[in-house]
């Protein structure tokens, strides 16, 4: 299993567990689309699909999206805050449905 797939499954379980007992529960579906250099994690809910994050396959860097097709880039490199290889559990603990944890 790819690192991005493992993270997407963990996020899906976390997000859907938080909806249990809610007055208006929403079901979240996270999928991984493989690219040449990056894996795109998409999130779907209520028929709407958007990019949640990108994972650089070579380094495990979790990168916020600039749009649907590309990760965000800063002057110093990719807009990354977490590395899934070294900080998987920490990243999962702070992750939210909206991707706010990806901003620096």
Secondary structure, DSSP 8 states (H G I E B T S, - for coil): --HHHHHHHHHHHHHHHTTTT-TT----EEEEEE-SSEEEEEEEETTEEEEEEEEETTT-EEE-BSSSS-B-EETTEE-EEEEHHHHHHHHHHH--TT-GGG--
